[in-house]
Amino acid sequence: MKELLILSGKGGTGKTTIASAFIRLAEARAYADCDVDAPNLHLVSAWDSEPERRDYFGLPKARIDSSLCIQCDQCHQHCRFHAIRRDGEYRVDPYACEGCAVCTHVCPAGAVAMEPSRDGELRLYEEGDRVFSTAELKMGSGTSGLLVTEVKKDLRRKAVSDFAIIDGSPGIGCPVIASLSGVDMVLIVAEPSLSGISDMERIILTAARFGTKTAVCVNKHDTNPVLTAKIVDYCRERDLLFVGTIPFDPEAVKAVNRRQTIVDIECSSGTAVRELYRRTMDALFEKEGA
């Protein structure tokens, strides 16, 4: 199965807007939302059925049994994350606990145990041969990369299509690295600003470490033509595929607010994305003229 991953160096560049348009244009039978910190692809996905839901357990957290605790203070003194609280009795702050288990080793009374922690929820939508895999991470959990891996496993386990689109996480951290693993091509959505160029460069370098075929596009290109030209030159100098630009379009915001994609309506951004899609698919499947 060919997998196209859509990424951006930060949130707010239009990554999910483009991903949803690509899904519609491809009539994709398999896709995933790996932005587990703030998933929103489901908002523009037409599903009549409820998803199959299952709990996601990340790293275990410590729990102190007050009936066994002798209040020796060893756990508190040795916790480098300051997750042990003392307010009458000793307890663990689950948001601060990193699951290192040092407290279990230093407790002379055996009052501390490591327990599974429900850190999120996986959701799998299925209708016929269509499948959509997504998840939401519980606030404060630090295991987003592991959850992204589970989202992709569900997609690959259930998909019968020969092509899948993955809406990745923004940034360059663990969820992005997990998103990149095993995909055939990544499309990076950049924006024409100084911070946008810096973010683009970082994600390009990250993708390069995986040896993944990479393409670049610029959203809202007409808000700064000078920096858009700089991005085009950057790609040309490094022999990176530049697949096109998308103009700033107020109609895009209206479409998203109506839970539509930008190719569901007649608008300038939708027209541009159609050409962007064609060039990206040509490169992914290595058609003539790519």
VOGU-3710 file (C-alpha; in Angstrom, 3 decimals, decimal comma):
1> mkellilsgk> 0,000/0,000/0,000  1,353/3,405/-1,016  1,225/5,942/1,815  1,279/9,718/1,371  2,000/11,693/4,537  1,162/15,400/4,778  3,211/17,409/7,290  4,000/20,952/8,348  6,681/22,405/10,587  4,030/23,899/12,876
11> ggtgkttias> 0,281/24,049/13,320  -1,949/26,441/11,410  -0,341/26,179/7,978  -3,326/24,454/6,330  -2,025/20,895/6,524  -5,355/19,310/7,456  -7,228/21,502/4,951  -5,017/20,142/2,181  -5,145/16,583/3,534  -8,954/16,591/3,567
21> afirlaeara> -9,032/17,940/-0,001  -6,636/15,221/-1,169  -8,794/12,569/0,495  -11,842/13,869/-1,351  -10,059/14,106/-4,711  -8,572/10,626/-4,385  -11,847/9,199/-3,097  -9,491/7,584/-0,610  -10,661/4,353/0,961  -8,005/4,475/3,671
31> yadcdvdapn> -6,741/7,437/5,627  -5,598/8,433/9,100  -5,247/11,435/11,373  -1,977/11,211/13,300  -2,273/14,637/14,909  -3,220/12,910/18,165  -2,779/16,020/20,327  -5,516/17,860/18,413  -7,230/15,553/15,876  -9,730/17,328/13,633
41> lhlvsawdse> -9,806/15,468/10,317  -12,981/13,700/11,450  -14,806/17,039/11,349  -14,770/17,036/7,533  -15,043/13,265/7,076  -18,449/11,884/6,182  -19,082/8,904/8,468  -22,547/7,696/9,394  -21,298/5,030/11,771  -19,814/5,392/15,224
51> perrdyfglp> -16,153/4,402/15,514  -14,830/1,372/17,296  -13,219/2,800/20,409  -10,536/1,339/22,626  -8,408/2,682/25,407  -4,769/3,502/24,817  -2,397/2,753/27,680  0,922/4,560/27,609  3,701/4,333/30,157  2,643/3,118/33,641
61> karidsslci> 2,276/5,606/36,471  3,203/5,222/40,123  0,555/4,847/42,841  1,159/4,968/46,584  -0,866/2,685/48,880  -1,453/4,885/51,940  -2,224/1,848/54,088  1,330/0,572/53,542  3,151/3,913/53,467  5,400/4,571/56,498
71> qcdqchqhcr> 6,050/8,188/55,436  9,802/7,720/55,241  9,977/10,390/52,501  12,306/8,323/50,314  9,997/8,469/47,299  9,658/12,230/47,615  13,397/12,770/47,954  14,322/10,602/44,975  11,655/11,749/42,494  13,487/13,966/40,006
81> fhairrdgey> 10,194/14,986/38,382  8,710/16,306/41,656  5,667/14,099/41,142  5,315/13,054/44,805  3,046/15,339/46,813  2,843/15,569/50,630  -0,506/16,878/51,895  -1,319/14,791/54,938  -0,418/11,638/53,054  1,895/10,882/50,163
91> rvdpyacegc> 0,349/10,771/46,715  1,472/10,842/43,093  0,591/13,625/40,654  -0,187/11,609/37,480  0,492/14,613/35,234  4,017/14,988/36,612  4,869/11,281/36,885  7,110/10,086/34,036  6,865/6,387/34,904  10,560/5,947/35,760
101> avcthvcpag> 9,695/3,648/38,736  12,535/4,949/40,960  10,005/5,400/43,773  9,144/1,691/43,700  12,797/0,760/44,159  13,546/3,136/47,061  10,362/2,466/49,067  11,303/0,170/51,989  7,670/-0,695/52,714  6,651/-1,760/49,211
111> avamepsrdg> 3,935/0,881/49,224  4,527/2,123/45,669  3,421/0,212/42,593  3,408/0,952/38,884  -0,053/0,759/37,313  -1,306/1,033/33,708  -2,261/4,561/32,747  -5,098/5,313/30,334  -3,480/7,999/28,207  -5,894/8,299/25,317
121> elrlyeegdr> -8,423/6,691/23,037  -8,040/5,029/19,644  -10,933/5,344/17,182  -11,412/3,253/14,078  -14,160/4,023/11,549  -15,154/1,307/9,071  -17,786/1,186/6,332  -17,410/-1,503/3,688  -13,887/-1,172/2,316  -13,423/2,324/3,787
131> vfstaelkmg> -11,333/2,812/6,911  -10,335/5,869/8,912  -7,956/5,537/11,857  -7,506/8,293/14,428  -6,918/8,834/18,145  -6,885/11,479/20,839  -4,175/11,760/23,468  -5,135/12,551/27,034  -3,958/15,978/28,158  -0,593/15,824/29,876
141> sgtsgllvte> 0,515/12,504/28,425  3,991/12,380/26,936  3,586/9,274/24,786  2,218/10,819/21,577  4,736/8,988/19,379  3,588/5,598/20,668  -0,051/6,510/20,040  0,715/7,624/16,461  2,317/4,234/15,865  -0,874/2,524/17,061
151> vkkdlrrkav> -2,995/4,702/14,739  -0,878/3,621/11,760  -0,974/-0,027/12,825  -4,778/0,076/12,870  -4,833/1,662/9,409  -2,480/-0,913/7,921  -4,248/-3,792/9,634  -7,684/-2,875/8,314  -7,033/-1,193/4,946  -7,715/-3,137/1,763
161> sdfaiidgsp> -6,911/-0,189/-0,520  -3,580/0,155/-2,325  -3,306/3,832/-1,323  -3,624/5,740/1,956  -3,375/9,392/2,981  -2,060/10,297/6,426  -2,563/13,677/8,068  0,519/13,951/10,278  1,357/15,934/13,376  2,856/19,434/13,168
171> gigcpviasl> 6,402/20,124/14,320  9,403/17,785/14,327  8,927/15,858/17,587  8,137/12,240/18,437  4,679/12,107/16,765  6,182/13,406/13,502  8,977/10,857/13,613  6,418/8,108/14,231  4,289/9,472/11,366  7,251/9,380/8,961
181> sgvdmvliva> 8,172/5,780/9,665  7,386/3,538/6,708  5,617/6,041/4,433  6,400/6,326/0,711  6,270/10,097/0,336  5,808/13,226/2,425  4,221/16,476/1,252  5,378/19,409/3,372  3,031/22,387/3,629  4,966/25,626/4,158
191> epslsgisdm> 3,884/29,208/4,668  5,689/32,324/3,357  6,987/33,801/6,601  10,402/33,808/8,248  9,241/31,399/10,948  7,462/29,320/8,282  10,684/28,925/6,307  12,569/27,911/9,456  9,879/25,350/10,293  9,964/24,032/6,719
201> eriiltaarf> 13,735/23,589/6,813  13,550/21,645/10,064  10,899/19,233/8,811  12,735/18,737/5,508  15,875/17,755/7,434  13,842/15,408/9,615  12,279/13,705/6,582  15,693/13,444/4,913  16,956/11,268/7,768  14,329/8,705/6,811
211> gtktavcvnk> 15,301/8,815/3,133  11,675/9,586/2,299  10,688/11,099/-1,043  9,757/14,711/-0,264  7,649/17,358/-1,977  6,913/20,930/-0,879  4,028/23,334/-1,438  3,287/26,842/-0,144  -0,073/27,809/1,298  -1,267/31,451/1,192
221> hdtnpvltak> 1,611/32,179/-1,178  0,294/35,594/-2,199  0,576/36,984/1,340  4,342/37,287/0,786  5,515/36,662/-2,806  9,143/37,454/-1,909  9,371/34,695/0,697  7,405/32,333/-1,529  10,091/32,834/-4,191  12,707/32,132/-1,526
231> ivdycrerdl> 11,047/28,790/-0,721  10,930/27,883/-4,421  14,646/28,706/-4,750  15,431/26,685/-1,622  13,744/23,632/-3,143  15,427/24,108/-6,522  18,887/24,413/-4,963  18,393/21,182/-3,002  16,721/19,256/-5,790  13,455/19,008/-3,848
241> lfvgtipfdp> 10,202/18,593/-5,717  8,097/21,771/-5,534  4,514/20,926/-6,476  2,842/24,316/-6,328  1,184/27,118/-4,404  -2,226/27,876/-2,917  -3,552/31,441/-2,603  -5,034/32,996/0,495  -8,763/32,377/0,168  -11,491/33,545/2,606
251> eavkavnrrq> -13,811/30,964/1,027  -11,605/28,212/2,458  -12,445/29,272/5,999  -16,155/29,314/5,176  -15,942/25,812/3,708  -14,158/24,414/6,761  -16,733/26,035/9,060  -19,422/24,204/7,065  -17,468/20,945/7,463  -16,634/20,906/3,764
261> tivdiecssg> -13,325/20,524/1,984  -12,047/23,273/-0,312  -12,677/21,041/-3,342  -16,359/20,660/-2,435  -16,951/24,259/-3,532  -15,825/26,546/-6,342  -12,985/28,644/-4,942  -9,463/29,710/-5,848  -7,793/27,569/-3,190  -9,728/24,499/-4,334
271> tavrelyrrt> -8,664/25,047/-7,941  -5,029/25,340/-6,866  -5,222/22,205/-4,711  -6,527/20,164/-7,646  -3,347/20,934/-9,594  -1,261/20,351/-6,474  -2,917/16,958/-6,062  -2,216/15,956/-9,661  1,475/16,781/-9,408  1,817/15,032/-6,054
281> mdalfekega> 0,141/11,864/-7,307  2,336/11,885/-10,405  5,401/11,994/-8,173  4,114/9,362/-5,755  3,265/6,888/-8,476  6,128/8,070/-10,740  3,987/8,802/-13,775  5,379/10,278/-16,949  5,768/14,041/-16,698  6,218/14,059/-12,926
//
